[in-house]
């Protein structure tokens, strides 16, 4: 099993390296609002991840990565 820390670091690399800037901005705009107004303990991380995935899926549809 791959350690969670390794998965997180690989995902972070992919996220910042391969997502187009406009997709990144949409994700930041959507998530930042919730994160700013709530304490970390009150955040629903699963919901935040779902929102980000929805944005990524919608924005990228059938695009391929290099």
C-alpha positions in Angstrom: 0.0 0.0 0.0 1.3 3.5 -0.9 1.6 5.7 2.1 -0.8 8.6 2.3 2.0 11.2 2.4 3.4 9.8 -0.9 0.0 9.9 -2.5 -0.5 13.5 -1.4 2.8 14.6 -2.7 2.3 13.0 -6.1 -1.2 14.5 -6.3 0.1 17.9 -5.3 2.8 17.7 -8.1 0.2 16.7 -10.7 -2.3 19.4 -9.5 0.2 22.2 -9.9 2.1 20.9 -12.9 -0.7 19.7 -15.3 -3.9 21.5 -14.5 -4.5 24.6 -16.7 -4.4 27.9 -14.8 -8.1 28.6 -15.5 -9.1 25.3 -13.9 -6.9 26.0 -10.9 -8.5 29.4 -10.5 -12.0 27.9 -10.6 -11.0 25.4 -7.9 -9.4 28.1 -5.7 -12.4 30.4 -6.1 -14.9 27.6 -5.2 -12.9 26.2 -2.2 -11.4 29.3 -0.8 -14.7 30.8 0.1 -15.6 27.8 2.2 -12.2 27.5 3.8 -11.9 31.2 4.7 -15.2 31.4 6.6 -15.0 28.1 8.5 -12.6 26.7 11.0 -10.5 23.8 9.8 -12.3 21.4 12.2 -15.7 22.5 10.8 -14.7 21.8 7.1 -16.1 18.7 5.4 -12.9 17.6 3.5 -14.8 15.0 1.5 -17.2 17.7 0.2 -14.3 20.0 -0.7 -12.7 17.2 -2.6 -15.9 16.4 -4.4 -16.3 20.0 -5.5 -12.8 20.1 -6.8 -13.2 16.9 -8.7 -16.5 18.1 -10.2 -14.7 21.2 -11.5 -11.8 19.3 -12.9 -14.1 16.8 -14.6 -16.3 19.5 -16.0 -13.4 21.7 -17.2 -11.2 19.0 -18.6 -13.7 16.6 -20.1 -11.8 14.7 -22.8 -8.5 16.7 -22.7 -5.4 14.6 -22.6 -2.3 15.5 -20.6 1.2 15.7 -22.1 
